[in-house]
Amino acid sequence: RLSLAALLFSAGCMVGPDYERPETLADEGTYFYTEKHSQDVNQLDASYKWWMRFGDAVTNELVIEALAKNYDLRAAAARVLQAQAALAEAKGRRLPELSYGLNRNRRKSSFDFGGGGNNALTTTWSQEFSVSYVLDLFGKLRRAERSAWADLLAVEANKHALVNAIIAQGVSSRVE
């Protein structure tokens, strides 16, 4: 009975419900295409170069210079690296932690038994090895990892939006 009560108690201590994606109009399966797509818009390298379809060398120079010299874009790239490091840290928290230590202690002792002094030199070695692991019983570490993954995706999307805004600003400057 005690184990049944403990099982019911631990089941009631979950951190939160699992996320379920709500249904949207995109789930209905209806699509609108203006032309045959030759590239996937989710491939960032291909979608960054949309301004090249204009075929204008001056526009190309303006956009490339704007992308190369924009400090906001550099900060966005740094935020992506920071989010990647936070995700790696969140993944690492779920792994066991190993530690090893090696110590050496050296001591000199003097003895005097009435007939003269005697010195003794002793060396002591000690080793320490430990393994620790955090049980993710209530899902805190798993949910922290999911949160870090979502943060990384959001930061990458923000960087992509910033790149497109810079490109659009360069094209707009050329048109004006």
Secondary structure, DSSP 8 states (H G I E B T S, - for coil): -HHHHHHHHHHTT-SS--------GGGG-----SS---S-TT-HHHHTTGGGGG--HHHHHHHHHHHHT-HHHHHHHHHHHHHHHHHHHHHHTTS-EEEEEEEEEEEEEEEE-SS-EEEEEEEEEEEEEEEE----SSSHHHHHHHHHHHHHHHHHHHHHHHHHHHHHHHHHHHH-
